[in-house]
């Protein structure tokens, strides 16, 4: 059963906002500013490859955006089932379920509204010296992936 003191409750709210900002950044800016949300020396695994610095994370999303010469797809990341386990006052491990929708594979429409994938996400987050919570480690495993015919 979850039981947080007032400081942990305030940190939980900040961590929830960090995850919301992460999803918003992916959806609205195609990840171009995700580097602002990670620690300087992060371990951010995407497409099976660890990116170990802010500049590596920024380069990944810039390269990903270049994969779409006709413009970026519409995408939405919906997060649910957030669980927070505090390691200390300034560090926590979190898990959540990510439901991913995109037009990258199939154009949006009423018949194409199913999720593209569902992933189990694991992150370590920490409160940095400036007081902001940032992602220190990110990884995910897709538990469900839609097949396209």
ABEGO torsion letter per residue (X at the ends): XBBBBAAAAAAAAAAAAAAAAAAAAAAAAGGAAAAAABBABBBBBBGGBBBABAAAAAAAAAAAAAABAAEBBBBBBBBBGBBBBBABAABBBBBBBBBBBBAAABBBEAAAABBABBBBBBBBBBBBAAGBBBBABBBBBBABBBBBX
